[in-house]
Amino acid sequence: MTRLLENGSVRLEADGNALMVQGQVGFEAASALAEAGQDWLASQPAGAAVTFDLSGVADVSSAALSVMLEWARAARVAGLELQVVRLSPALRRLADLAGLERLLPVESEAA
């Protein structure tokens, strides 16, 4: 596991093919979080499958969803396959309200 960013109460790590976020993601950390994830995604070989794991995000955060959408765009530009997105229960509710499950491969709650 490689720590890519620690900024206040939020941590970003890469583990294998996954970007993993833990903590409270607010707008004050979102830019640095998005940039660190984009840098990691750009370093992956074209065609690789990647996972976004936000199951460790502590609360409802539109900032976290914004970062995730920016990463999804960066993955597409880099020619990567976004295999699965894991969300905390709070983020899942927000993503459901926003209709993001139609746009991203969000892991089902039963998984």
Number of C-alpha atoms within 10 A of each C-alpha: 10 11 12 16 18 16 14 12 12 19 20 22 20 20 12 10 14 20 23 23 25 18 18 19 25 17 15 11 20 20 14 15 25 20 15 16 27 19 13 17 26 15 10 16 11 15 13 15 16 20 20 23 23 23 18 18 22 18 15 19 17 17 19 23 21 15 22 21 16 16 24 23 15 19 24 15 12 18 17 20 15 21 16 17 21 20 23 18 17 14 22 22 13 17 20 12 10 12 11 15 15 10 9 16 15 20 15 12 10 4 5
